[in-house]
Amino acid sequence: MSETSPTPPVGIVDETEVGSYFVANYPPFSVWSEEAVEAEARPALHVPPGAGTKLGMYLHIPFCRKRCHFCYFRVYTDKNSDQVQQYLDLLAREMELFSRVEAIGGRDLDFIYFGGGTPSFLSSSQLERLVERLTRTMSWDKAREITFECEPGTLTETKLATIRGLGVTRLSLGVENFDDRILDLNGRAHRSPEVFRAWEHARALDFSTINIDLIAGMLGETDATWQNSVEQTLKLAPDSITIYQMELPFNTTISSDILKGEGRFEEPVADWATKRRWVREAFDAFEAAGYTIRTAYTAVKDPATRFVYTDQLWEGADMAGLGVASFGHVNGVHMQNLDRWEAYGQAIDEGRLPLNRAYRPTDEERMIREFVLQLKRGTLSPDYFLQRYGVDVRQRFAPYLASLVDRDYVASATDEAITLSRDGLLRVDSLLPGFFLPEHSGIRYT
């Protein structure tokens, strides 16, 4: 492995420019290829899993009432009930295909994540039929965590009871903001009264964890509206709170408007300094109310709270990604499904797992991936990397770590732990590319 890393300029430009900012994986998705599907991904599916490796499943439900102006996911707002049911049938059949490959079949699922899109867009009967078919193929009995993302306006008391009855342990409400004008400006389908109504019903059902999502820096955000969102969240007292800083990947409505110079959106996205300040203020308020900052994005009421989904993925777990454009990771190979409805469905109709692109990282790239993702917790153990990869990460990244210490973004780097300061935690995604290999520095992330 290389002995040094480049020491690029630390930090990010002040304005929120078009382009990816949030680091979800490594190496960047732009180096994944179609050729690696046959060369790496399909062979990896037909060998036994690594000893002790956990398995999860991600289900992409790509339907929404509206497309948010900041959304960059594969979603559909124009599908009728027959088409929705057709897609759910494809999901179940894709699960059956996964169950027949040696890397997946017969294994226990450790975690399950319903993401979107909007999983709660589905009706109660659609959810029940889908889960019945999926669990008939692979048992969920031993899953430690089942997460379900919701848009508040799609929830009723009956639907929430159905979701709870499916075994969901973590319900995540995509609130984003409590100001109806901001929700409208950003293309959200729900409004604040629906949040409070859904919250009342959800709390009565005794989910193990209820999470509220917020986004700092949406179109039209002000100090007053952000403070109100923080205050309203604290009044509800959720088990966990997730805050993302608004970014503008290339394939959003806002980004398209900026790149074309159309000027459709009169109110800008807040700059990075403002977004970091707002998140800092929120974290301070949450801590004052007894919450613990768990990662760069989350605060938890109980400091013992752990999120199986991220914790396992950040340590190299396998995950079967089901659905159009869904991402997975099996036997050391990253893979993504076909990202068009027709092509995805055709592959499954032909009895093929619908893979579109893949990448097998080297041992060094796997080590860097786990390092940068675990750093999002704000602290990591160098001993983990010494035991798993035989790498002293303090030595491996010494020049760059020293530069982060000098800038007060790393509070300490000892044999016991590498720990970010609060300033470092608030800008962690801008710092992570400094740990990338030179060939991945400065390239398009997606």
C-alpha positions in Angstrom: 0.0 0.0 0.0 1.1 3.6 -0.6 2.9 5.2 2.3 1.6 8.7 1.9 -1.6 10.5 0.7 -1.7 13.8 -1.0 -2.4 16.9 1.1 -5.0 18.8 -0.9 -6.5 22.1 0.2 -8.8 21.6 3.1 -12.4 22.7 3.2 -14.9 23.6 0.5 -15.9 26.6 -1.5 -18.3 28.8 0.3 -21.1 28.8 -2.3 -23.2 25.7 -2.8 -22.2 24.8 -6.3 -23.6 22.1 -8.5 -21.9 18.7 -7.9 -21.8 15.9 -5.4 -20.6 16.6 -1.9 -21.9 13.8 0.3 -19.5 10.8 0.2 -21.5 7.6 0.3 -18.9 5.2 -1.0 -15.4 4.8 -2.3 -14.0 4.6 -4.9 -16.2 7.2 -6.6 -19.2 5.8 -8.5 -17.7 7.2 -11.8 -15.1 4.5 -11.9 -17.7 1.7 -11.8 -18.2 0.0 -15.2 -20.6 -2.2 -17.2 -17.6 -4.4 -18.0 -17.1 -5.3 -14.4 -20.6 -6.8 -14.2 -19.6 -9.9 -16.1 -16.0 -9.8 -15.0 -16.5 -9.3 -11.3 -20.1 -9.0 -10.0 -21.7 -12.1 -11.4 -18.8 -14.4 -10.5 -18.8 -12.9 -6.9 -22.4 -13.9 -6.6 -21.6 -17.5 -7.2 -19.0 -18.1 -4.4 -19.7 -18.7 -0.7 -19.7 -15.6 1.5 -16.8 -14.6 3.7 -16.9 -16.1 7.2 -18.7 -13.9 9.7 -19.9 -11.4 7.1 -23.3 -10.0 7.8 -26.0 -9.7 5.1 -28.5 -6.9 4.7 -31.1 -6.0 2.1 -32.0 -2.7 0.6 -35.4 -2.3 -1.1 -35.8 0.7 -3.4 -39.4 1.9 -3.6 -39.2 4.5 -6.3 -42.6 6.1 -6.1 -43.4 9.6 -4.9 -46.4 12.0 -4.9 -44.1 14.7 -6.2 -40.5 15.0 -7.1 -38.6 17.4 -4.7 -36.5 20.0 -6.4 -33.4 18.7 -4.6 -34.0 15.0 -5.3 -31.4 13.1 -7.2 -32.7 9.6 -6.8 -34.5 7.4 -9.4 -38.2 8.1 -8.6 -41.4 8.1 -10.5 -44.5 10.3 -10.0 -46.5 9.1 -13.0 -47.2 5.4 -12.4 -50.7 4.0 -12.0 -51.7 1.3 -9.6 -51.2 -1.5 -12.1 -47.6 -0.3 -12.9 -46.9 0.0 -9.1 -48.0 -3.6 -8.7 -46.0 -4.7 -11.7 -42.9 -3.2 -10.0 -43.6 -4.9 -6.7 -43.9 -8.2 -8.5 -40.4 -7.5 -10.1 -39.0 -6.9 -6.6 -40.3 -10.2 -5.3 -38.9 -12.0 -8.4 -35.5 -10.3 -8.0 -35.4 -11.6 -4.4 -36.1 -15.1 -5.7 -33.1 -14.7 -8.1 -30.9 -13.6 -5.3 -31.9 -16.5 -3.2 -30.6 -18.9 -5.8 -27.0 -17.6 -5.9 -24.5 -19.1 -3.5 -23.4 -15.8 -2.0 -26.9 -15.0 -0.7 -29.1 -18.1 -0.6 -29.7 -19.6 2.8 -28.2 -16.7 4.8 -29.9 -14.8 7.6 -30.7 -11.2 7.0 -29.2 -8.9 9.7 -30.8 -5.7 8.5 -33.4 -4.5 6.0 -33.9 -1.0 4.7 -37.0 0.3 2.8 -35.8 3.4 1.0 -37.0 5.5 -1.8 -38.6 7.3 -3.3 -41.3 6.9 -0.8 -41.9 3.4 0.7 -45.0 4.7 2.5 -46.5 5.6 -0.9 -47.6 2.0 -1.1 -51.0 1.0 0.3 -51.3 -1.3 3.3 -52.4 -4.2 1.1 -49.5 -3.7 -1.3 -47.0 -3.7 1.6 -48.5 -6.8 3.1 -48.5 -8.7 -0.1 -44.9 -7.6 -0.9 -43.5 -8.6 2.5 -45.4 -11.9 2.4 -43.7 -12.8 -0.8 -40.3 -11.6 0.2 -40.3 -13.4 3.6 -41.5 -16.5 1.9 -38.2 -16.5 -0.1 -35.8 -15.4 2.7 -36.7 -15.2 6.4 -36.4 -11.9 8.3 -36.8 -13.5 11.7 -33.3 -12.8 12.8 -33.0 -9.2 11.4 -31.8 -6.9 14.1 -33.1 -3.8 12.4 -35.8 -3.0 9.8 -35.9 0.6 8.7 -38.8 2.2 6.8 -38.7 5.7 5.3 -41.9 7.7 5.2 -43.3 10.9 3.7 -45.7 12.2 6.4 -48.5 13.0 4.0 -48.8 9.4 2.9 -49.4 8.1 6.4 -52.6 7.1 8.0 -53.3 5.4 11.3 -54.1 2.2 9.5 -51.0 2.3 7.3 -48.7 3.0 10.2 -50.3 0.0 12.0 -49.5 -2.1 9.0 -45.9 -0.9 8.9 -45.5 -1.7 12.6 -47.1 -5.2 12.0 -44.5 -5.9 9.3 -41.8 -5.9 12.0 -40.4 -2.4 11.3 -38.2 -1.4 14.2 -37.0 2.1 12.9 -39.5 4.5 11.3 -37.9 7.5 9.6 -40.1 10.5 8.9 -38.9 12.8 6.1 -40.0 16.0 7.7 -37.1 18.2 6.3 -38.7 21.4 7.6 -41.7 22.6 9.6 -42.3 25.7 7.5 -45.0 25.2 4.9 -43.7 27.9 2.6 -40.2 26.3 2.5 -41.8 22.9 1.9 -43.7 24.4 -1.1 -40.6 26.2 -2.5 -38.6 22.9 -2.4 -41.3 20.8 -4.0 -42.2 18.7 -1.0 -45.7 17.0 -1.1 -46.5 17.2 2.6 -47.3 20.1 4.9 -46.6 20.5 8.6 -50.1 19.5 9.9 -49.6 16.1 8.3 -46.3 15.8 10.3 -48.0 16.3 13.6 -50.9 13.9 12.7 -48.5 11.2 11.6 -46.4 11.7 14.6 -49.3 11.2 17.0 -50.3 8.0 15.4 -46.7 6.6 15.1 -45.9 7.3 18.8 -49.0 5.4 19.9 -47.8 2.3 18.0 -44.6 2.0 20.1 -41.9 1.7 17.4 -38.5 0.9 18.8 -37.1 4.1 17.2 -38.7 7.0 15.4 -36.4 9.3 13.5 -37.0 12.8 12.1 -35.1 13.9 9.1 -34.2 17.6 8.6 -32.4 19.4 5.8 -30.4 22.5 6.6 -30.3 25.2 3.9 -33.2 24.5 1.7 -34.5 27.1 -0.7 -35.9 30.0 1.4 -34.4 28.9 4.7 -33.7 31.7 7.2 -32.4 31.8 10.7 -35.9 32.1 12.0 -37.3 29.2 10.0 -34.4 26.9 10.9 -34.7 27.8 14.6 -38.4 26.9 14.4 -37.6 23.6 12.9 -35.2 22.8 15.7 -37.7 23.9 18.3 -40.5 21.9 16.8 -38.3 18.8 16.6 -37.4 19.1 20.2 -41.0 19.4 21.2 -41.7 16.0 19.5 -38.7 14.5 21.2 -37.9 11.8 18.6 -35.6 8.9 19.4 -33.1 10.1 16.8 -32.7 13.2 14.6 -30.9 13.2 11.2 -29.8 16.5 9.6 -28.4 16.7 6.1 -26.8 19.9 4.7 -28.5 20.7 1.4 -26.3 19.8 -1.6 -26.9 20.0 -5.3 -25.9 16.9 -7.3 -26.1 17.2 -11.0 -29.4 15.6 -11.6 -31.7 17.8 -9.5 -34.2 20.3 -10.7 -32.4 23.1 -8.9 -29.0 22.1 -10.4 -30.6 22.0 -13.9 -31.9 25.5 -13.4 -28.5 26.8 -12.3 -26.6 25.1 -15.2 -29.1 26.4 -17.8 -29.3 29.9 -16.2 -33.0 29.8 -16.2 -33.5 31.6 -12.9 -36.6 29.6 -12.0 -35.8 29.6 -8.3 -35.5 33.1 -6.9 -34.3 32.2 -3.5 -30.8 30.5 -3.3 -29.7 27.5 -1.4 -27.7 28.7 1.7 -23.9 28.8 1.5 -21.9 26.2 3.3 -20.8 28.4 6.1 -24.4 29.2 6.9 -25.5 25.5 6.7 -22.7 24.4 9.0 -23.7 27.2 11.5 -27.3 26.0 11.4 -26.3 22.4 12.0 -23.9 23.5 14.8 -26.8 25.4 16.5 -29.1 22.4 16.1 -26.5 20.1 17.6 -25.9 22.5 20.5 -29.7 22.6 21.2 -30.0 18.8 21.0 -27.1 18.3 23.4 -28.6 20.8 25.8 -31.8 18.7 25.7 -29.9 15.5 26.6 -29.2 14.1 23.1 -25.8 12.6 22.1 -24.3 13.4 18.7 -23.8 10.0 17.1 -22.5 10.8 13.7 -22.0 13.9 11.4 -25.7 13.8 10.7 -27.4 12.2 13.7 -28.3 12.9 17.3 -29.8 10.2 19.5 -31.8 10.4 22.7 -30.2 7.2 24.1 -26.4 7.2 23.7 -26.4 3.4 23.4 -28.4 3.7 20.1 -26.8 2.0 17.2 -27.9 1.9 13.6 -27.2 -1.5 12.2 -27.6 -0.4 8.6 -24.8 2.1 8.5 -22.6 0.4 11.1 -22.5 -2.8 9.1 -22.1 -1.1 5.7 -19.3 1.0 7.0 -17.5 -2.2 8.1 -17.9 -4.0 4.8 -21.1 -6.0 5.2 -22.8 -7.7 2.2 -26.0 -6.1 1.0 -28.4 -7.3 -1.7 -29.8 -4.2 -3.4 -33.3 -4.8 -4.9 -35.1 -2.4 -7.2 -34.4 -0.1 -10.1 -31.0 1.7 -9.8 -30.4 0.1 -6.3 -26.9 -0.3 -4.9 -25.5 -3.5 -3.4 -22.2 -5.0 -2.2 -21.5 -8.7 -2.2 -18.2 -10.6 -1.6 -16.1 -7.5 -1.9 -17.8 -6.3 -5.2 -19.8 -3.1 -5.4 -22.8 -3.3 -7.8 -25.7 -1.2 -9.0 -28.9 -2.3 -10.8 -30.1 -1.1 -14.2 -31.5 2.4 -13.7 -34.3 2.4 -16.3 -37.7 0.9 -15.6 -37.9 -1.1 -18.9 -34.4 -2.5 -18.8 -34.7 -3.5 -15.1 -37.9 -5.3 -15.8 -36.7 -7.0 -19.0 -33.6 -8.4 -17.1 -35.8 -10.0 -14.4 -38.2 -11.3 -17.0 -35.2 -13.1 -18.7 -34.2 -14.6 -15.3 -31.1 -12.4 -14.8 -30.2 -10.2 -11.9 -30.6 -6.7 -13.3 -27.0 -5.4 -12.8 -25.8 -2.3 -14.6 -22.3 -1.5 -13.4 -19.9 -2.8 -10.8 -16.5 -2.4 -9.2 -14.1 -4.7 -7.3 -12.0 -2.5 -5.0 -8.4 -3.5 -4.1 -7.6 -4.2 -0.5 -6.2 -0.6 -0.2 -9.4 0.9 -1.6 -11.5 -1.2 0.8 -9.4 0.0 3.7 -9.8 3.7 2.5 -13.6 3.1 2.0 -14.1 1.9 5.6 -11.8 4.6 6.9 -13.6 7.5 5.3 -17.1 6.1 6.1 -16.3 5.4 9.7 -14.8 8.8 10.2 -18.4 10.1 9.7 -19.0 8.9 13.3 -16.6 11.6 14.4 -14.2 9.0 15.9 -12.6 5.7 14.8 -10.3 3.1 16.1 -6.9 2.8 14.4 -6.7 -0.7 15.9 -9.6 -1.8 13.7 -7.6 -1.1 10.6 -4.4 -2.6 12.0 -6.3 -5.9 12.9 -8.4 -6.0 9.7 -5.9 -4.7 7.1 -2.5 -4.7 8.8 -2.4 -0.9 8.2 -1.3 1.7 10.7 -3.7 4.5 9.5 -2.0 7.1 11.6 1.2 6.5 9.6 -0.6 5.8 6.3 -2.4 9.2 6.4 0.2 11.1 8.5 0.7 14.2 6.3 -3.0 14.8 5.7 -3.9 14.1 9.3 -1.3 16.5 10.4 -2.8 19.2 8.2 -6.2 18.5 9.7 -4.8 18.8 13.2 -3.2 22.1 12.3 -6.5 23.4 11.0 -8.3 22.2 14.2 -10.5 19.8 12.2 -9.0 16.7 14.0 -9.0 17.1 17.7 -6.7 14.2 18.4 -5.0 11.3 16.6 -3.7 8.7 19.0 -3.2 5.0 19.0 -6.6 4.7 20.7 -8.7 7.0 18.4 -8.7 9.5 15.6 -11.3 12.1 16.6 -12.7 15.0 14.7 -13.4 18.3 16.3 -16.9 19.7 16.0 -15.7 21.9 13.1 -14.3 18.8 11.4 -17.5 16.8 12.0 -19.6 19.6 10.4 -17.6 19.5 7.2 -16.5 15.9 7.2 -17.7 15.2 3.6 -15.5 18.0 2.3 -12.5 16.5 4.2 -12.8 12.9 3.1 -11.5 13.2 -0.5 -8.2 14.1 1.0 -7.8 10.4 2.0 -8.6 9.2 -1.6 -5.9 7.8 -3.8 -4.4 10.3 -6.2 -6.2 8.7 -9.2 -9.5 9.4 -7.5 -8.8 13.0 -6.5 -10.7 15.6 -8.4 -12.7 13.3 -10.6 -16.5 13.4 -10.9 -17.9 11.5 -7.9 -21.0 10.1 -9.6 
